[in-house]
């Protein structure tokens, strides 16, 4: 198939001009924009409004502050109280990482997030493929500064590891160390917990105060890929496969949109006949299929799903950057944890990072549209193969 890269660029330039933080009026406008573009192609789409909190910095910041307060209480001789406070902060924070139950944010203000659902192919088909993108965009922050991967590369850290660094380890480590210090009476642990807690809280506050990036690569590239795939499926509809093109909101607030979709729809999507393919940050120089991901626990992707994507890439002559794992999470974590055959199609730079990640120059002018086109080709190949035969 040929891909109209100029049109992809035009779509992406329109989308990036919409300021669209998670669970916001801008996110709603972005969802409406996606529905309108589907409609222009001749595909009917709908918006499913769901409840979400819309940040990650508030629940993690609160957990970090609780850890610091617990450590301070322990240092002042109130060890049982300090241990309880810090342990509560750690437990609440741990539950907030996808695919957890996100207990801490339930006490925080709630807003509305907007998922876009476009269903193509025979409605009565026994097999279903769900392709996931997200149309919200991230807040920036100093922890995302593009100089940091370059510094890590000069230190030799990038070359030695195919797994991204555990950025959330010190955030969770603050309340954990404070709780351990309180329980054991070891003051150095409690002091370190206080320092990490206060530092993490400051980092979360800084992210919350920052503006929203244009989000062209992350994740406008996947949204425009869904539009291109919709056009191809309308031209040549699958015969035996229902395809759900899903653009979710609130991915940047710890995947609240896909979690809400799962709570609404997983019960009607049989695990033995449903495949999830997550499209995430497709505009870096090198296409890749993640081998595993997870904040607290590394979840490996299913062997059959990986074999499908790897085999199709080989047939198409598409190079996949090998063997990368992520110590954070994409929207694929929810169906992966729910037991579905799942794959995550992403991209990276030579430094094994998404290009322009959560930074101000995440613009269409900096997107590698050759990689986006390859992702569209590979995604369509997965659709056609699963239409012909299941895994």
Phi, psi and omega per residue, in radians:
X1 nan 2.558 3.034
X2 -1.693 2.556 -3.104
X3 -2.055 2.245 3.124
X4 -1.408 1.615 -3.071
X5 -1.202 -0.545 3.111
X6 -1.106 -0.699 3.119
X7 -1.224 -0.671 3.045
X8 -0.975 -0.771 -3.136
X9 -1.107 -0.773 -3.140
X10 -1.072 -0.791 3.095
X11 -1.021 -0.805 -3.052
X12 -1.161 -0.656 3.105
X13 -1.144 -0.599 3.066
X14 -1.178 -0.796 -3.078
X15 -1.168 -0.695 -3.076
X16 -1.172 -0.334 3.125
X17 -1.366 -0.185 3.087
X18 -1.568 2.012 3.065
X19 -1.296 2.045 -2.871
X20 -2.407 1.109 3.028
X21 -1.098 2.835 -3.090
X22 -1.031 2.416 3.038
X23 0.925 0.931 -3.081
X24 -2.325 2.996 3.033
X25 -1.082 -0.651 3.083
X26 -1.122 -0.675 3.076
X27 -1.100 -0.682 3.086
X28 -1.072 -0.765 3.122
X29 -1.095 -0.681 3.095
X30 -1.098 -0.741 3.106
X31 -1.070 -0.745 3.105
X32 -1.125 -0.649 3.078
X33 -1.067 -0.760 3.127
X34 -1.090 -0.779 3.119
X35 -1.052 -0.738 3.138
X36 -1.103 -0.723 -3.140
X37 -1.174 -0.716 3.043
X38 -0.999 -0.783 -3.120
X39 -1.065 -0.702 3.108
X40 -1.088 -0.515 3.113
X41 -1.423 -0.228 -3.114
X42 1.729 0.256 -3.137
X43 -1.915 2.335 3.114
X44 -1.506 2.312 3.115
X45 -2.339 2.781 -3.139
X46 -2.333 2.763 3.049
X47 -1.841 2.270 3.030
X48 -1.899 1.957 3.138
X49 -1.429 2.313 -3.113
X50 -2.306 2.846 3.109
X51 -1.573 2.372 3.126
X52 -2.607 2.838 3.039
X53 -1.503 -0.829 2.998
X54 1.768 0.008 3.039
X55 -2.410 2.912 2.886
X56 -2.036 -0.334 -3.049
X57 -1.281 -0.493 3.084
X58 -1.205 -0.953 3.136
X59 -1.092 -0.704 3.120
X60 -1.233 -0.645 3.102
X61 -1.128 -0.700 3.106
X62 -1.133 -0.759 3.101
X63 -1.065 -0.694 3.121
X64 -1.149 -0.728 3.120
X65 -1.124 -0.715 3.094
X66 -1.061 -0.689 3.085
X67 -1.082 -0.776 3.130
X68 -1.112 -0.745 3.128
X69 -1.120 -0.683 3.099
X70 -1.122 -0.720 3.105
X71 -1.127 -0.685 3.112
X72 -1.130 -0.746 3.115
X73 -1.062 -0.726 3.132
X74 -1.119 -0.722 3.141
X75 -1.139 -0.416 3.120
X76 -1.638 0.231 3.031
X77 1.633 -0.003 -3.142
X78 -1.782 1.171 -3.010
X79 -1.135 -0.829 3.135
X80 -1.032 -0.777 3.114
X81 -1.122 -0.799 3.137
X82 -1.059 -0.747 3.121
X83 -1.088 -0.708 -3.139
X84 -1.152 -0.750 -3.137
X85 -1.122 -0.821 -3.114
X86 -1.148 -0.718 3.129
X87 -1.129 -0.668 3.079
X88 -1.094 -0.718 3.084
X89 -1.095 -0.745 3.136
X90 -1.123 -0.768 -3.123
X91 -1.138 -0.749 3.124
X92 -1.119 -0.717 3.122
X93 -1.136 -0.784 -3.119
X94 -1.061 -0.665 -3.133
X95 -1.235 -0.318 -3.097
X96 -1.407 -0.335 3.121
X97 -1.279 2.314 3.049
X98 -1.027 2.496 0.056
X99 -1.671 0.654 -3.090
X100 -1.192 3.134 -3.065
X101 -1.477 -0.103 3.038
X102 0.989 0.978 -3.022
X103 -1.241 -0.683 -3.028
X104 -1.126 -0.681 -3.070
X105 -1.299 -0.157 3.106
X106 -1.165 -0.388 3.116
X107 -1.571 -0.012 -3.081
X108 -1.733 2.852 3.140
X109 -0.988 2.593 -3.091
X110 -2.056 2.547 3.081
X111 -2.263 -2.899 -3.140
X112 -1.992 2.346 3.013
X113 -1.987 2.834 -2.931
X114 -2.309 1.973 3.065
X115 -1.705 2.423 3.089
X116 -1.874 2.231 -3.089
X117 -2.155 2.166 3.081
X118 -2.208 2.058 -3.095
X119 -1.879 2.211 -3.141
X120 -2.246 2.837 -3.084
X121 1.502 3.087 -3.088
X122 -1.143 2.181 -3.105
X123 -1.110 -0.490 -3.089
X124 -1.565 0.085 -3.100
X125 -1.036 2.512 -3.139
X126 -1.372 -0.395 -3.094
X127 -1.928 2.553 -3.099
X128 -2.373 2.391 2.983
X129 -2.052 2.190 3.101
X130 -1.903 2.080 3.056
X131 -1.784 2.205 -3.014
X132 -1.925 2.321 2.899
X133 -2.284 3.127 2.973
X134 -2.481 2.486 -3.028
X135 -1.861 -0.008 3.026
X136 -1.442 2.903 -3.121
X137 -2.247 2.798 -2.955
X138 -1.633 2.700 2.850
X139 -1.294 2.603 3.054
X140 -1.468 -2.984 3.132
X141 2.967 2.703 -3.111
X142 -1.081 -0.484 3.130
X143 -1.170 -0.250 3.109
X144 -1.773 0.200 -3.068
X145 -1.020 2.299 -3.071
X146 -1.131 -0.252 3.102
X147 -1.258 -0.424 -3.046
X148 -1.117 -0.804 3.076
X149 -1.079 -0.579 3.130
X150 -1.175 -0.686 3.080
X151 -1.118 -0.759 3.116
X152 -1.080 -0.621 3.121
X153 -1.172 -0.732 3.121
X154 -1.112 -0.487 3.102
X155 -1.453 -0.025 3.134
X156 1.428 0.168 -3.061
X157 -1.355 -0.547 -3.094
X158 -1.225 -0.819 -3.075
X159 -1.112 -0.575 -3.033
X160 -1.407 -0.204 -3.027
X161 -2.337 2.402 3.029
X162 -1.818 0.192 3.082
X163 -2.082 2.283 -3.108
X164 -1.106 2.675 -3.090
X165 -1.147 2.575 3.131
X166 -1.343 1.407 -3.028
X167 -1.071 -0.469 -3.096
X168 -1.544 -0.061 -3.122
X169 -1.069 -0.833 3.111
X170 -1.195 -0.477 3.117
X171 -1.152 -0.853 3.093
X172 -1.285 -0.512 -3.091
X173 -1.114 -0.513 3.136
X174 -0.998 -1.062 3.141
X175 -1.158 -0.534 3.110
X176 -1.128 -0.824 3.141
X177 -1.164 -0.658 3.106
X178 -1.107 -0.719 3.120
X179 -1.137 -0.743 3.122
X180 -1.131 -0.706 3.107
X181 -1.090 -0.684 3.121
X182 -1.178 -0.727 -3.077
X183 -1.247 -0.627 -3.063
X184 -1.678 -0.229 -3.075
X185 1.349 0.222 -3.132
X186 -1.529 1.820 -3.040
X187 -1.104 -0.644 3.103
X188 -1.023 -0.663 3.098
X189 -1.121 -0.783 3.139
X190 -1.100 -0.715 3.127
X191 -1.119 -0.747 3.112
X192 -1.117 -0.675 3.087
X193 -1.072 -0.700 3.100
X194 -1.100 -0.810 -3.122
X195 -1.094 -0.794 3.128
X196 -1.149 -0.673 3.134
X197 -1.104 -0.801 -3.141
X198 -1.184 -0.699 3.109
X199 -1.121 -0.729 3.125
X200 -1.154 -0.714 3.111
X201 -1.075 -0.703 3.106
X202 -1.131 -0.717 3.122
X203 -1.122 -0.717 3.114
X204 -1.138 -0.705 3.115
X205 -1.102 -0.706 -3.139
X206 -1.100 -0.706 3.088
X207 -1.107 -0.788 -3.120
X208 -1.085 -0.544 -3.127
X209 -1.443 -0.272 -3.141
X210 -1.299 2.823 3.060
X211 -1.419 -3.137 -3.107
X212 -1.702 2.329 -3.126
X213 -1.333 2.867 -3.133
X214 -1.124 -0.514 3.032
X215 1.185 0.677 3.123
X216 -1.242 -0.963 3.087
X217 -1.222 -0.778 -3.089
X218 -1.975 1.589 0.122
X219 -2.407 0.654 3.080
X220 -1.032 -0.561 3.128
X221 -1.029 -0.673 3.129
X222 -1.259 -0.605 3.118
X223 -1.109 -0.815 -3.137
X224 -1.214 -0.476 3.032
X225 -1.115 -0.707 3.070
X226 -1.044 -0.711 3.135
X227 -1.112 -0.775 3.111
X228 -1.095 -0.678 3.120
X229 -1.192 -0.630 3.085
X230 -1.043 -0.749 3.125
X231 -1.067 -0.763 3.140
X232 -1.141 -0.656 -3.124
X233 -1.276 -0.487 3.048
X234 -1.275 -0.601 3.100
X235 -1.238 -0.737 -3.130
X236 -2.311 1.467 -3.063
X237 -1.125 2.489 3.025
X238 -1.150 2.612 -3.076
X239 -1.606 -0.617 -3.000
X240 -2.191 0.196 -3.006
X241 -2.306 2.202 2.968
X242 -1.491 2.316 -3.133
X243 -2.030 2.176 3.064
X244 -1.876 2.007 3.042
X245 -1.622 1.972 -2.958
X246 -2.102 2.027 3.007
X247 -1.947 1.960 -3.014
X248 -1.705 2.795 2.983
X249 -1.709 3.009 2.978
X250 0.964 0.573 2.974
X251 -1.177 -0.637 -3.065
X252 -1.303 -0.095 3.021
X253 -1.886 0.758 3.108
X254 1.214 0.825 2.913
X255 1.037 0.727 3.118
X256 -1.222 -0.561 -3.124
X257 -1.148 -0.849 -3.142
X258 -1.216 -0.536 3.077
X259 -1.116 -0.736 3.106
X260 -1.150 -0.681 3.071
X261 -1.052 -0.749 3.128
X262 -1.108 -0.734 3.121
X263 -1.115 -0.532 -3.140
X264 -1.467 -0.631 -2.894
X265 -2.111 -0.343 -3.063
X266 -1.013 -0.568 -3.130
X267 -1.111 -0.384 3.141
X268 -1.818 0.102 3.126
X269 -2.027 1.739 -3.090
X270 -1.069 2.396 -3.117
X271 -1.114 -0.585 -3.054
X272 -1.333 -0.183 -3.075
X273 -2.361 0.398 3.127
X274 -2.262 2.320 3.126
X275 -2.113 2.333 3.081
X276 -1.916 2.248 3.051
X277 -2.138 1.964 -3.124
X278 -1.629 2.229 3.089
X279 -1.827 2.121 -2.997
X280 -2.514 2.170 3.082
X281 0.801 1.264 -3.019
X282 -1.600 0.042 -2.975
X283 -1.817 0.339 3.035
X284 -1.553 2.990 -3.041
X285 -1.136 -0.515 -3.015
X286 -2.090 2.186 3.054
X287 -1.344 2.607 3.113
X288 -2.688 2.772 2.985
X289 -2.022 2.065 -3.104
X290 -1.049 2.461 3.069
X291 -1.539 -0.453 -3.139
X292 -3.024 2.842 3.093
X293 -2.809 2.865 3.090
X294 2.715 2.515 -3.139
X295 -1.311 -0.950 -3.081
X296 -1.822 -0.534 -3.120
X297 -2.262 2.240 3.098
X298 -1.321 2.038 3.123
X299 -1.790 2.041 -3.141
X300 -1.362 2.504 3.105
X301 -1.327 2.631 -3.084
X302 -1.072 2.484 -3.092
X303 -1.045 -0.734 -3.094
X304 -1.175 -0.665 3.129
X305 -1.143 -0.760 3.118
X306 -1.127 -0.705 3.138
X307 -1.104 -0.677 3.103
X308 -1.057 -0.924 -3.064
X309 -1.176 -0.743 3.126
X310 -1.100 -0.764 -3.124
X311 -1.121 -0.733 3.125
X312 -1.153 -0.715 3.099
X313 -1.061 -0.713 3.120
X314 -1.111 -0.748 3.120
X315 -1.079 -0.637 -3.098
X316 -1.511 -0.105 -3.097
X317 1.266 0.524 -3.134
X318 -1.714 2.158 3.111
X319 -1.349 2.298 3.045
X320 -1.967 2.181 3.060
X321 -1.047 2.265 -2.915
X322 -1.495 2.572 2.710
X323 1.062 0.695 3.117
X324 -1.717 2.489 3.064
X325 -2.234 2.737 -2.996
X326 -2.151 2.215 3.099
X327 -1.594 0.367 2.962
X328 -2.132 -2.384 -3.137
X329 -2.819 2.530 2.965
X330 -1.838 3.127 3.082
X331 -1.135 -0.249 3.120
X332 -1.181 -0.326 -3.089
X333 -1.063 -0.644 -3.090
X334 -1.122 -0.944 3.088
X335 -1.165 -0.562 3.107
X336 -1.074 -0.823 3.139
X337 -1.190 -0.451 3.130
X338 -1.411 -0.066 3.038
X339 1.702 0.233 3.132
X340 -1.512 2.672 2.902
X341 -1.119 2.117 -2.980
X342 -2.479 2.523 3.005
X343 -2.439 2.677 3.113
X344 -2.162 2.032 3.140
X345 -1.729 2.073 -3.028
X346 -2.348 -2.923 3.058
X347 -2.657 2.862 -3.107
X348 -2.657 2.917 3.018
X349 -1.581 -3.093 3.060
X350 -1.094 -0.370 3.122
X351 -1.574 0.236 3.063
X352 1.114 0.537 3.132
X353 -2.156 2.659 2.960
X354 -1.139 2.431 -3.110
X355 -1.166 2.352 3.026
X356 1.034 0.622 -2.986
X357 -1.131 2.074 3.069
X358 0.941 0.638 -3.129
X359 -2.253 2.903 -2.938
X360 -1.193 -0.417 3.136
X361 -1.620 0.435 2.988
X362 -1.386 1.278 -3.046
X363 -2.063 2.775 3.124
X364 -1.018 -0.575 -3.124
X365 -1.144 -0.308 -3.137
X366 -1.852 0.141 3.138
X367 -1.508 2.441 3.038
X368 -1.531 1.708 -3.064
X369 -1.282 -0.321 3.013
X370 -1.106 -0.718 3.112
X371 -1.170 -0.709 3.097
X372 -1.047 -0.754 3.130
X373 -1.090 -0.709 3.097
X374 -1.108 -0.689 3.114
X375 -1.100 -0.695 3.111
X376 -1.138 -0.764 3.106
X377 -1.047 -0.790 -3.112
X378 -1.181 -0.681 3.118
X379 -1.137 -0.732 3.105
X380 -1.140 -0.656 3.098
X381 -1.063 -0.677 3.092
X382 -1.116 -0.711 3.105
X383 -1.064 -0.859 -3.089
X384 -1.132 -0.693 -3.124
X385 -1.174 -0.746 3.133
X386 -1.256 -0.373 3.004
X387 -1.248 -0.652 3.132
X388 -1.258 -0.814 -3.095
X389 -2.760 2.644 3.140
X390 -1.445 3.050 -3.094
X391 -1.046 nan nan
